Amino acid sequence: MHKRKMICMLMITTILITGCWDKVEIDKRAFVLLVGVDKFEQNEEDGKINKNENSEEIPPNRYRVTFAYPNTGVFAGKGEGDPKFSYTSVGVNIDDTIENLGTRMDKTLFYRHTKAIILGKDVAKDERLLREMLDVIERSPQVGRKVHLLVAKEKAQDIIRTEAKSEPVLGLYIRELMEQRMRTAKMVDADLGYILRSLHESHAAIIPIISSSKDEFKIVGMGILKGFKMVGELSGVDAKNIMFMFDKVKRSILNVKVDDLIVALDLTEVKTKKRVYEKNGHIYTSFHIETEGNLEQHLFEVKAQPLDNQYIQKIEKVAEKYLEEQIKTTYKKIQKDFGADLIQAGEYLRKYEPDVWKEVKDDWAEIYPKTKVEVHAEIKIRRIGVTQ
């Protein structure tokens, strides 16, 4: 009995004295919401930033990383100053920049609340730097796969230094801005999880492009990642067509010319079915798009046409043909200009047509640019708005 009591006491004592060896107090944490990664270039500010000292075999600096986190004291009403802090550090790799930053920062960086990672265009176009950075991100247990990964028009650091006029916490502002993709297809739906998965499977992916002016941001268009680097850009119109191919359009405005009038349709309930198959020695990629639409704009004091079934059917046919041609044009542009399998036709064959994939997989890089595309759209106008 005495021995049993001793064992129980030891167990209770062990539980009570257990602690977290790596515990960090909340006021000593910097909750990083936004990270910007640029290629290192010597400039006049480097005297204020940690300089890395290495042997001649290792370059002294290759990355310039900017970390932004909110001034929690301001939002709690217990402090003053800027609503956000930002620190820039340089180093050989990402971990090196963080270690260098630790020599002049009194807080521990914490990434569980990170909303976005912005790449400078110079990093995105450098295969080695981009692959190293993506490897660090993928290995980190703190960075979630729903984090938004974007590429800046120029420097990521310039984006972070821009003061948004409506939201002082920049990381939250970018997250809210990305949520607008539910209302516009010109903003591509491509988070970190998709980009990593697509690069693993097809060595190609799309990435949103962000730019800034004096006090506002714009996310429109996309960069093309192929062979683990950015090889080009596409416009917002092409981005919208890509979203149709990906079956990720929630809502979109389609402007079509019917006779001498430009008619605006608000497309909703969009559903795209993709199929890749072999026929007569050729690989075909087909897209079948079904959507409903609202007539958003016609012409004031023209009451008969919008109520005429034949006229509505005419608009539907014109809109269907226009959408089909737009998607075909973007598909062929991807083939001709980049040769990047963005829509993962090869992955489709691997999963659903293994016999065909077995025959073409070794030469897929040469076969994909020659694949043919078929697009069939069905648009039904359900509502025409209120008329007098």
C-alpha positions in Angstrom: 0.0 0.0 0.0 2.8 2.4 0.9 4.6 1.6 -2.4 1.4 2.4 -4.3 1.0 5.7 -2.6 4.6 6.6 -3.5 4.0 5.8 -7.1 0.8 8.0 -7.2 2.7 10.8 -5.6 5.5 10.6 -8.1 3.0 10.6 -11.0 1.1 13.6 -9.6 4.4 15.5 -9.0 5.6 14.7 -12.5 2.4 16.2 -14.0 2.5 19.3 -11.9 6.1 20.2 -12.6 5.8 19.7 -16.4 6.4 22.9 -18.3 7.0 24.1 -21.9 10.7 24.4 -22.6 10.1 26.7 -25.5 7.3 28.8 -24.0 7.2 32.4 -25.2 5.1 35.0 -23.5 2.5 36.6 -25.7 3.8 40.1 -25.3 7.2 38.8 -26.6 5.8 37.5 -29.8 5.6 39.3 -33.1 2.5 38.0 -34.9 3.7 38.2 -38.5 0.8 38.9 -40.8 2.8 39.6 -44.0 6.1 38.6 -45.4 7.9 40.1 -48.4 10.8 38.3 -50.1 13.1 40.1 -52.5 16.4 39.4 -54.1 19.3 41.1 -52.4 20.7 44.2 -54.0 23.1 46.5 -52.4 21.6 49.9 -51.6 22.1 52.8 -49.2 19.9 51.3 -46.5 22.2 48.3 -46.0 24.1 50.2 -43.3 21.0 49.9 -41.1 20.4 46.2 -41.8 22.3 43.3 -40.5 25.2 42.4 -42.8 26.0 38.7 -43.1 29.6 37.6 -42.7 30.6 34.4 -44.4 33.5 32.8 -46.1 34.3 33.6 -49.7 32.8 30.3 -50.8 29.3 31.4 -49.7 27.8 34.7 -51.0 27.3 37.2 -48.1 23.7 38.0 -48.9 21.1 36.7 -51.4 17.7 37.5 -49.9 16.1 40.7 -48.5 13.1 39.7 -46.4 10.6 42.1 -44.8 8.4 41.1 -41.9 5.3 43.1 -41.0 3.2 42.7 -37.8 0.6 44.8 -36.1 1.2 47.1 -33.2 -1.2 45.4 -30.8 -1.0 48.1 -28.3 -2.6 50.6 -30.7 -5.5 48.3 -31.3 -6.0 47.5 -27.6 -6.0 51.3 -26.9 -2.9 50.9 -24.7 -0.3 52.4 -27.0 0.4 54.9 -29.8 2.4 55.2 -32.9 2.1 53.4 -36.3 -0.5 50.6 -36.5 2.1 48.2 -37.9 5.8 47.5 -37.5 8.0 46.2 -40.3 11.6 45.0 -40.1 13.9 44.1 -43.0 16.8 41.7 -42.8 19.2 40.2 -45.4 21.0 36.9 -45.5 22.2 33.9 -47.4 18.8 32.1 -47.1 15.5 32.7 -45.3 16.6 31.2 -42.0 19.8 33.3 -42.1 17.7 36.5 -42.5 15.6 35.5 -39.4 18.7 34.7 -37.4 20.3 38.1 -38.4 17.0 39.9 -37.5 17.2 38.3 -34.0 20.3 40.5 -33.3 18.3 43.7 -33.3 14.7 42.7 -32.4 13.4 41.9 -29.0 10.5 39.7 -30.1 10.1 36.2 -31.5 8.6 35.9 -34.9 5.3 33.9 -35.0 3.8 32.8 -38.3 0.6 30.9 -37.3 -1.4 34.1 -38.2 0.4 34.9 -41.4 -2.1 36.0 -44.1 0.1 36.5 -47.2 3.6 36.0 -48.6 4.6 38.4 -51.4 7.5 37.6 -53.7 9.4 40.3 -55.5 9.5 39.7 -59.3 13.3 39.2 -59.2 12.9 36.3 -56.8 10.0 34.8 -58.8 12.1 34.8 -61.9 15.1 33.2 -60.2 14.6 29.4 -60.2 17.2 28.7 -57.5 16.0 31.4 -55.1 12.3 30.5 -55.6 12.8 26.8 -55.1 14.8 27.4 -51.9 12.1 29.7 -50.6 9.2 27.3 -51.4 11.1 24.5 -49.7 11.4 26.5 -46.5 7.7 27.3 -46.6 6.6 23.7 -47.3 8.8 22.4 -44.4 7.5 24.9 -41.9 4.7 23.6 -39.6 3.7 27.2 -38.8 2.8 28.3 -42.4 -0.7 27.2 -43.3 -1.6 26.1 -46.8 -4.4 28.7 -47.1 -1.9 31.5 -46.9 -2.0 33.7 -50.0 1.1 33.6 -52.1 1.4 36.6 -54.5 4.1 38.1 -56.8 4.7 41.9 -56.8 4.9 43.9 -60.0 8.4 45.0 -58.8 9.6 44.8 -55.2 7.8 43.1 -52.3 9.3 45.6 -49.9 7.5 48.5 -51.7 4.2 46.7 -51.3 4.6 46.3 -47.6 5.7 49.9 -47.2 2.5 51.2 -48.8 -0.1 52.6 -46.4 -3.6 51.4 -47.2 -6.2 54.1 -46.7 -9.0 51.8 -45.4 -7.2 49.1 -43.4 -4.1 49.8 -41.3 -3.2 46.2 -40.9 -1.8 45.3 -44.3 -1.9 41.5 -44.0 -5.6 41.6 -43.1 -6.3 44.1 -46.0 -4.7 41.8 -48.5 -6.7 38.8 -47.2 -9.9 40.8 -47.5 -8.9 41.9 -51.0 -8.3 38.3 -52.0 -11.8 37.5 -50.8 -13.2 39.7 -53.6 -12.5 36.8 -56.0 -16.0 35.7 -55.0 -17.3 38.7 -56.9 -14.8 39.0 -59.8 -13.1 36.2 -61.7 -10.3 38.6 -62.8 -8.7 37.8 -59.4 -7.3 34.3 -59.6 -8.1 31.8 -56.9 -4.7 30.3 -56.2 -3.4 29.9 -52.6 -0.2 28.4 -51.3 -1.6 24.9 -51.1 -2.7 25.0 -54.8 0.6 26.4 -56.0 2.7 23.8 -54.1 0.5 20.9 -55.2 0.4 22.1 -58.9 4.2 22.6 -59.0 4.7 19.0 -57.6 2.2 17.5 -60.1 2.7 19.5 -63.3 5.8 21.8 -62.7 3.5 24.7 -63.6 1.1 26.9 -61.7 -0.5 30.4 -61.7 0.1 33.0 -59.0 -1.8 36.3 -58.4 0.0 39.6 -59.2 -0.2 42.5 -56.7 0.7 46.1 -57.4 0.5 49.3 -55.4 0.2 53.0 -55.9 0.5 55.7 -53.2 -2.2 54.4 -50.8 -4.0 51.5 -52.5 -3.4 48.0 -53.9 -4.6 46.2 -56.9 -4.7 42.4 -57.4 -5.4 41.5 -61.1 -3.9 39.2 -63.6 -1.5 36.4 -62.9 2.0 35.2 -63.2 2.9 31.9 -65.0 5.2 29.6 -63.0 6.9 27.0 -65.2 10.0 25.0 -64.3 10.0 26.5 -60.8 10.3 30.1 -62.0 8.0 32.8 -63.3 8.2 32.9 -67.1 5.5 35.5 -67.9 2.3 37.3 -67.1 -1.3 37.2 -68.3 -4.0 39.9 -68.1 -7.1 40.0 -66.0 -9.2 38.9 -69.0 -7.0 35.8 -69.5 -7.1 35.2 -65.7 -10.9 35.1 -65.9 -10.8 32.6 -68.7 -8.4 30.4 -66.7 -10.8 30.5 -63.8 -13.6 29.3 -66.1 -11.3 26.4 -67.1 -10.5 25.7 -63.4 -14.2 25.7 -62.5 -13.5 28.4 -59.9 -15.8 31.2 -61.2 -18.4 32.2 -58.7 -19.6 35.3 -60.5 -18.5 37.2 -63.6 -19.7 40.0 -65.9 -19.7 39.1 -69.6 -20.0 42.0 -72.1 -21.2 40.9 -75.5 -22.1 42.9 -78.6 -25.6 42.1 -80.0 -26.3 44.0 -83.2 -25.1 47.5 -82.4 -25.6 47.3 -78.6 -23.2 46.1 -75.8 -25.2 44.0 -73.4 -23.9 43.1 -69.9 -24.7 39.7 -68.4 -24.1 38.8 -64.8 -23.1 35.2 -64.9 -23.9 33.1 -61.8 -24.1 29.4 -60.9 -21.2 28.6 -63.2 -20.2 24.9 -63.6 -17.3 23.7 -65.7 -16.6 20.1 -66.6 -13.1 19.3 -67.9 -12.2 16.2 -69.9 -9.0 15.2 -71.5 -9.0 12.3 -74.0 -7.3 10.8 -77.1 -9.0 10.7 -80.5 -7.5 9.9 -83.9 -3.9 10.2 -82.6 -4.5 13.6 -81.0 -5.0 14.7 -77.4 -8.1 16.9 -76.8 -8.9 19.0 -73.8 -12.6 19.9 -73.6 -14.5 22.2 -71.4 -18.3 22.1 -71.0 -19.5 25.3 -69.2 -23.1 25.6 -67.9 -24.2 28.9 -66.3 -27.1 31.1 -65.7 -27.1 34.8 -66.2 -29.0 38.0 -65.4 -29.5 40.8 -68.0 -27.7 43.7 -66.2 -27.7 46.3 -69.0 -29.7 46.9 -72.2 -31.0 50.3 -73.3 -33.3 52.7 -71.5 -36.8 53.1 -73.0 -36.5 49.9 -75.1 -39.1 47.7 -73.4 -40.0 45.1 -76.0 -36.7 43.4 -76.7 -35.8 42.3 -73.2 -39.3 40.7 -73.0 -39.0 38.9 -76.3 -37.9 35.2 -76.0 -36.4 35.1 -79.4 -34.2 38.1 -78.7 -33.1 36.7 -75.3 -32.2 33.4 -77.1 -30.2 35.5 -79.6 -28.2 37.1 -76.7 -27.6 33.7 -75.2 -26.2 32.3 -78.5 -23.9 35.4 -79.0 -22.7 35.2 -75.4 -22.0 31.4 -75.7 -20.0 31.9 -78.9 -18.0 34.8 -77.4 -17.2 32.9 -74.2 -16.1 29.9 -76.2 -13.8 31.9 -78.4 -12.3 33.8 -75.4 -11.4 30.6 -73.6 -9.9 29.0 -76.7 -7.8 32.1 -77.3 -6.4 32.0 -73.7 -5.7 28.2 -73.9 -3.8 28.6 -77.2 -1.9 31.6 -75.8 -0.7 29.4 -72.9 0.4 26.7 -75.3 2.2 29.0 -77.8 3.8 31.6 -75.4 4.6 29.4 -72.4 4.1 25.7 -73.1 2.9 25.4 -69.5 0.3 22.8 -68.6 -1.5 25.1 -66.3 -4.9 23.3 -66.5 -3.1 20.0 -65.6 -4.2 18.0 -68.6 -1.4 15.6 -68.0 -2.4 15.1 -64.4 -6.0 14.4 -65.7 -4.7 11.7 -68.0 -2.5 10.2 -65.3 -5.5 9.9 -62.9 -8.4 9.0 -65.3 -6.8 7.8 -68.6 -3.7 5.8 -67.4 -3.4 3.8 -70.6 -3.2 7.0 -72.7 -0.8 8.6 -70.1 1.5 5.6 -70.3 2.0 6.3 -74.0 2.5 10.0 -73.8 4.1 10.8 -70.4 7.7 10.6 -71.6 7.1 13.1 -74.4 4.4 15.2 -72.7 6.5 18.4 -72.8 6.4 18.2 -76.6 2.9 16.8 -76.9 1.1 19.3 -74.7 1.7 22.4 -76.9 0.1 20.4 -79.8 -3.1 19.4 -77.9 -6.4 20.6 -79.3 -9.1 22.4 -77.3 -12.8 22.2 -77.4 -15.2 24.5 -75.6 -18.9 24.3 -75.3 -20.8 26.9 -73.3 -24.5 26.9 -72.4 -25.8 30.2 -71.0 -29.4 30.7 -69.9 -30.7 34.2 -69.1 -33.1 33.7 -66.1 -33.8 37.3 -65.1 -34.0 40.6 -66.9 -34.3 43.0 -64.0 -37.1 45.5 -63.2 -38.7 47.4 -66.1 -41.5 49.9 -66.1 
